[in-house]
Each structure stands twice: as structure tokens, then as C-alpha cells.
Amino acid sequence: MTDKKTTKKHKHHHHHHHDVDRPTVNSDATGTLELTVIEARNLSGMDKGGTSDPYCWIKNTFNKQQFKTKIVKKTVSPVWNQTFKFYTKSLIGHILIKVWDKDRWSSDDFLGEVSVPIKPLATKPTIDEWYPLQNEPSKQRNQIKGSKPGEIRLKLHYPQAANAKRGSVEEGISRSSSLAEKEVEKDKPAAKKTIKEVYTFGRELGKGGFSVVKE
């Protein structure tokens, strides 16, 4: 009789195996902020024909990532529709975008800039808005009738906003120092390495790799 009991126990033991897959749900927690530079309008026309060859230079205050859009020729209302991914664990800081007119022979002309705070993404995971450009060249004002300010349309998307919301209050109070940001930057290559280590470790356990990874 006792034999049957132990085999039953054994079967039961097998069941436990399933739970290992569960923790992978959390794998998105690194924080990817997607910025889509959609289009601009009413830009300064810097060239003889009253147009420009605009492109954007994109930086931020929370890490060292930088991007450039393509150049759109001969227009004051360029459409770029390009998406760039920034990595951030907290919604503190700004994305900085400078619009330039590509000049073949001389240095490029500055067309204006915008600084976009990323904090609003904590309550609204997707923001799609027109932002007025700051510091536009004054030259434009007398070129365009009604002299509308230049504007750029940006879409920001932070799918992890729900997770980030919990932490964002305390983070807002103790404004992250540049030191902490440097730490994050340093950590990145190491993080990749540990996944590999854990992966091989998981293989040795015989439980199929990645599922073991996330705490």
C-alpha cells in the first residue's frame, strides 16, 4: 500500500515544474521610452528659395543616448516619422530636440529647439502633441505672412508607466543626481553579461534557461 502513496507523491512533484515560467512577465521593467519624431511645420526657410533641409538632433538629460533624424530636402514642413528608443528606469528629465537646416557648403543653420519633460508619461503612457520651437532665428519672422511660430509634432510612449508610477513619487523628491545616472550607464554592459550567466546556470539546472532568470 505504501508504495502507491509514494508514486502519487512523485506525480505531484512534477506539477511544481510549471511555476518556473511565471516570473518572465516582469521582463519589461527595464523601461523603454519610444520617441517618434513625426513632423514639423512653419519652420524658418533659410535657403534662397525660402525653404530649408531640416533634420533633428536628439539628446536627453537622463543618459548619453543621441540620435539624428534623416534630412528632408527643401521644405518648411518636413515629415520624418522616425522612432527612437531611450532606456530609462525613471521618468525624470527631458528629451532635447534641436532642429537644423542642413547646409552643404557652410555650417548648418539652427532652426529652433524644444525641451520635452518626460514626467507626464507617468500618468499618460502615450503623448502625441505639437510643441512650439524655442529660440527660432528671428530672420523668419518677416518672411512668413502671419509669422506663425515653428512647431514640431512628437509622440512619446512609455509602456512601463504603470510599473513606474509606484516609484515615481519618491524619485521625484530625491531628484536623481548625475552620479546615479552614471551608475545606471555603467551597469548596462554588466546586466547583459549576467543574463548569459544565469542562462547557462538555468541550463545546468535543466529547467530551460530564461524562465529562471527574473526574480
N, C-alpha and C positions, 0 to 999 in steps of 0.2 A: 504493500500500500504506500509506504513512504516514498517509494521510487516515483510513483505517479506525481506526487506532490512536487518533487524536485524538478521534474521535467516541466511542469506547469510554471514553476518559478522561472525556469530558464527561458520559456517563451516570453514571459513578462519582461524579462531583462532586455529582450530585443527591442521592445517598444521604445525604450529610452533613446535609442539611436536617432529618432526623428527630430527631437528637440534641437539638435545641433544646428539645424538650418536657420533657426529663428532669428538670431541676432543680426543677420545681414541687413535687415530693414534699415538700420541706422547708418548705412554706408554713405549716405548723402551729407552727413553732418559737417563735412569739411567746409562747405559754404562756397558756392559758385554764383557770382553776380554776373548776369549777362547784360551787356550794354549793346543796344542796337542803335547805330547812328543812321537815322532814316534819311533825312533830307534837310535842306536849309532854304530860306527864302529871303529876298531883299538884301542880298549881300552887296558889298561895295564892288562896283565894276572898276577894276584897277587898270585894265588894258585899254588900248586905244579904242577898241570897239565898244567900250562901256561894259565889258564882261570881265570875268576872272576865270582862272583854272583852279577852283578851290579843292583843298584837301584838309583833313583834320589830323591833328597830333593829339593823342590822348594819353594822359598820365593820371595819377591819383595820389592821395596823401597817405594811403594805408599800406602800400607796398611798392616795389620797384618796377612793376609791370608797365610797359609802354606800348602803344600801338599807333599805326598810321592808317588812315583810310586810303583808298585809291584816289587818284586825281580825276576830277570830272572837268572836261575841257569846255571853255567858252560859255560860261553860264553864271547867272547870279542866283539861280535856284537849283543847285545840284541835288541829285538823288544818289545816295550811296548805298543804303540798305545793307550795311555790313554789321555783323555781330562779333563782339569781342568778349572774352571771359576773364573776369577778375576773380582771384581767390581771396576770400576774407572770412574770418570766423565771426567778426562782429560788425555791426552797421555803424561804424564811426568813421568820419572823414568825408572827403569829397572826391568826385571824379572831375578832372580838369580837362577841358577841351579847348584847344586853340585852333582857329580856322585860318588857313594861309592860302594865298594865291601863288601857285607855282610859277616862277619866272625862269625862263630858260637861260637868259643871259645874265641877269643880275640876281641879287639875293631876293628870296621870296617876300611878298608883301603880307603884312599882318592884317587880317580882316575882322578880328574880334575874338572874344573868348567867353567861356561860361564855366562856372564852378557849380557842380550839382551835388548837394548833400545826399548821402545815401541813407541817412537815418529814417526818412519817411517810409522806406521799404519794410520796416519792422511791422507797420500796421497795414501796409498795402503792398502785396508781393509784386504787383506789376504797375508801373507808372509809365504813361505814354503822353508826353507833353511837348509843347513848344516853349523853348527858353530864349528870352531876348539876349543877344550878344552884348557883352560889356566891352568898353574901350575900342569901339569901332573907329576906323580912320575918319576924321572929320570931313575929308575930301568928298565923301559920298553924299553928304547932306544936300549939296546944291546940284547933284546930278539927277536925283530921282524926284519926280514931282510928288509932293505929299511926304517926301522923305520918311518912309516907314523904317523903323529900326530893323536891322538884320535879326533873324531868328533861326534857331536850329531845333529840329524835332528829334527827340531822343526817347528810346524806350528802355526802361530798366526793369529787370526781372530778377527776383531773388527768391527761388522756390523754397529755400530753407527758412523763410521768415517765421513760420510757425514755431520751429525749434528755437530760433534765435531770440524770439520775443522774451522768453524766460530770462535770458541772461542780459538783455539789452539795458535794463534799468540800472543795475549795479555798474555795468560797464560805462554807462553814460556818466555816472557820478565820478568814478575814478578814471578820468579821461586817460585812455591808453597812452603811455609815454612812447616816444620814438624808440626807446630801448626795448620795450616789449615787442614792438613791431619788428625790430631787428631780430629778436629771438625767433619769432614766427618764421621769418625769412630763412634763418639758419636751419630751422627744424626740417624744412621741406625735403631735402635730399635724404635725410636720415629716415623720415617717415616711409619713403619708398622702400628703403632697404629692409625695414622691419617687416613690411608686408611679405617680402620674399622669405625672410627668415621664418616667419610664422607659417607661411605657406608650406615650406619644406617640413617644418615641425608637424603641421597638420597631416601631411602625407605619411610621416612616420607613425603617427597615431592611427593611421588607416581610416580616417574619418572624412576623407575627401576635402582636403585643402581649405579653401577660403571660409567655409562656414564656421570654422573655429575662430577666425581672426577677431571679429569685433567683440569687445567686452559689452 
